[in-house]
Structure formats: C-alpha cells, structure tokens
Amino acid sequence: MFSKTPLTYYNRLEWLRDWMRGRAQPPKKNYDEFEKSRAARLNKIIYEDSFQWQQSLQTRDSTVGLQLDTNLSRPNTMVVRDDKTNTVYIVHSGTDLQRRPVEDLATDAAIVGNKVQMSLRYKMAEDVTRRVQEQYESSRIVHAGYSLGGALALHLGHQFGHESYSFNPGVSPFAAVDAFNDGPMRFPNQQRIFVTETDWISVSGAFAYPDAERHTPILPDNPHSIDNYLNDKPIYSAIT
C-alpha cells in the first residue's frame, strides 16, 4: 500500500498555498531523462493503428530498436521489448472515444469515483501484466501511460512492484480531498508521475501526489496533451 504523511491543520494551509502558487519544492529526479522521453513517445505511438506500431517505433531516436510483442499486445495495451537492456514496456492507452467509447468512458467514471481497480480496462491490463511477467520473468518491466492510461500505469506498477511513468494521470477528485484531510499519497520512488500545471485533469493529481514533477506546458492551448512531453528526435532514414 502507498504511504500517507499526516498533515496538521497549519501544514494543510501551507501545502495549499504552495500548491496554488507553484512554489512547492520540486521532487528529486529518480529517473533517466532518456527513459522519460521513451515513455512519452510510446504513449504517443499507442494512439496510432496497431498495425503501424512496429514501424513507428523505428522512426524516433528514443524508441528505435524496440520490438513489438504482437502476441501479448492488445488494441489498448502495447507490449514492446528492448533486447539490449532486457526491458519490457507495457504501454496503456488513454481515453480513445473513436475506438472504445463505452469501455473508456466507463473507466474514466471509475477513476472519478476512485475505483479504477474495479474497471474493465484495469482488469484487462492486469491480465496482460501477468502474462508479461510469466513470459519475461527475468526482465525489467516498466509501465507507461498517459491520462486514463497514466492511472493504469501508476496503480498497476505499484500493485506488481514494477517501475512506471505516468503523464497527466487521471485521478479522482476524492483523492485530492483525502490528501487535504488525511495527507497526500506518496508512492514508492519507482512510480514517476508528471503533471502539467495548467491542465484541469492534472489539478487533482498535482495536489494528491506531492511527488509529481510539475511541467509548464509547451502547448498552452492543450496542456493535457502528451505532446507536452515529447522531446525526442526523428530518425530520418526510417521515414524516407
């Protein structure tokens, strides 16, 4: 279980003040910048049609060389491996209303109700994670997700003891209320959370998860977009 740090009434007021002013001390980095860049790019690729995934992996310097596991991947969960580092990435798609409107909206509702672990998407991702563990039992396993997928990555990584990268994860407003009343949620260091400061979906996450790294969006008109985290470079030989 995650740990909670109790807050006194005085500290709650200071916490709220610093959060609103953006003056909270940023957490110490516990990740590699390249890994963060790779996780962000994987979360961009998963929104493409699945038959394009393997080709798209070879078009960016952060993902070139990765191999798609077509047997374990699902339309909303991409499994890729890095044979050089013996690492497997489980990438969880965010909300996609064109491909999965009912399924994803139901999961979004479960997140708002603070019951994401009871959602169908979570159960499906849980099954994929178990299969990955069985097939790659000696590998390092890393979850990556954005928005809805960020919530899945965060909680599945914590549940299975894997690393995770969550970008603007969906979070229940009840979690923010709990953070104010009982103390904020602190996940282990291997769960990395990134939020953009002006994203309304990330507002609760920034408050509920004090260890989240806060970003100024590069797309002010779309602060929730995963594009705010993309900084890798194209491999031109793979495009031409």
N, C-alpha and C positions, 0 to 999 in steps of 0.2 A: 504494500500500500504506500501511497505517497505520504509524505510527512507534512504536517501543518505547524506553522510557527505562530503561537498565540500572540495577539496584539492587545495592548492596553488601549483604553479609550483615547489617551493622548497620542499614542503612536498611530492609531487609526486616522486621526485628523492629519497628522504629519504625512502619513502614507498617501492619503487622498490629495493633499496639497501638492506633494512632489509629483504624483502621477499626473495631475492636471497641468502642472507647469512643465512637465517633461524634464524635471531636474533629478529624477531618481538616478542613482549611480548605475551605469551600465554594467551588466554582469561580465565576469571574466570569460574570455573566449575558451571554450573547451572543445574546439573542433578545428579541422583543417579547412582553409578557405576553398581549396580545390574541391573538397568533398561537398561543401555547401553549394558551390557552383554546379557541381554534377547533380546534386539532389534537385536543385531548382530546375535545371534543364530537363531532367527526367519527368518532372511534373508538368512541363510544357509538352513534351512529346506524347504523353499518355492521352492527351486530348485529340490526337490525330487518329485516323482509322488504324486499327490494329495491324492491317497488312502493310502499313508504312513504317511501323515501329523500328524494325531492324535497319532499314535504310536510313531513317532519321538519326539513329544512334551514331552513324558513321559521319555525320555532317558537322559535328561540333567538337572542339578540342577537349571538352570536358567528358564526352561520352564515347569518343572514337575507341574502338576495340572492344566495347561491351557486346555481349552476345545475348540475344533474347532467348529465353526458355519458352518455347511455344507450347510445351506440354503443360506447364504449370500456370502460364499466364491466362488471364480471363479478360473479358472486354473492359472491366473496370479495375483490374489489378494486373500490372505488368511486372513480370519477374525477369530480371537480367543479371548476368554474372560477369565478374571481372576475373578472368582466369589468372592474371598476373598477380593479383593480391589475394586471391581466394576469398572474394567477397561477393555476396549475393544481395541485390537490392530488390525489395518489394515495394512497388510504387502504387499508391492508392489514388484513384481518380477523385477529383472534386465533383461537385454537382454538375450534371450534364442533362439539361432538360430536353434536349433533342433526342438523345438516345435512351435515357432511362428516367422519364419524368416522374412516374409514380414511385418507383423504388428510391430515387434520390430525394424526392420531397419528403417521403416518409422518414428517411434517415435524418434529414435536416430537422424535421419535427422532433425526432428522438433526441437530437443534440440539444435543441432548445429546452426540452424537458429534462435534460441532464440524465438521459437514459440511452446514450449511444451504444452501450454494450448489448442492449436488447434489440438493436435494429437488424434488419436482414443484411444490409451491407456489412455490418460488423461481423456477423456470423459467417458470411461468405469469405471475408478477408481472413477471419480466424482459421477457416478450413485451409485456405491457401498457405497460410503461415505454417501450419502443422505439416503440410505436405513438403514445403521447402525445408523445414527442419529435418524431416526424415531423409530427403534426398541429398541434402547438403549438410550433414550433421557435423562435419569438421570445418565448415566455412563460417566466416564472419557474416552476420546477417544484419542488414540496415533497412529500416523502413523510411519511406519518404512520402509526404503528402501535402496537399495544398487545400485550404478551405475545409470542406467536408472530409476530404482525404487527409488533411492535416490532423483532424481529430482522430481519425482511424489510426494513423501512423503513431501519434502520441500515445494513445491508450494501448494499442497492440504492442508497441515497443516496450512499454512499461510492463505489460502483462507477461510477455515472453522473455524479458530480460535482454532485449535487443537494442541497438542504437536506433535513433530516429531523428529525422529532420522534418519539422512541421512549419509550414509557411502560412501565416494568417489562418490558423486553425479555427474551425467553428467551435464555439464554446457557449454553454448555457448562461444566460444572464443570472440564473440562480447560483452559478459558480462564483460570479463576481460578488453577489450578496453574501455568500458564505465566506468569501475572502475577507470582506469587511467585518463580518460578525465574529468569525472564528479564526481568522488568519489565512494568509494566502497559501495556495498549493505549491509545493516545491517538489518537482520530480527529480530523479537522480540525474547526475551530470550527463549521462549518455542520451538523455532526451533533450534535444535542442529545439527551441521554439523561437520563431521570428515573426514579428508583427510590424505593420506599418502604422505610423502614429495617427493618421487621419482616416483610417479605414474603420467604418462603423461596425463591421463584423469583428474586427480585432480589438475594439474598445474593451469589451468584457475580458478578452484574453489577456490584454496588457495589464489589467487590474488583477485578474485571478492568478496569473502566472508571473510573479515578480522577476523570475529568472529569464524571462523572454528578452531577446535582443530586439530593441526598437529601431526601426528604419524610417528615414524620411523618404517618401515615395518619389521615384523618378517620373511617375505618371500622376501628377496631381489630380487629374480628372478621373482617374481609375485607380485609387490607392489599394484596392483589394487584389488587383491583377497579379498573377505570378510573374508577369513581365518586369515588375519592380525589382526582382531579384536576379534577373538574368545578366550575366557579365562575361560569358564565355565567348569564344571566337569561332567563326566558321572554318571548316576545312574545305577550301575551295576545290581541291582535286576531287572531293566526293560529290560536289554539286555539279560540276561541269561534265 
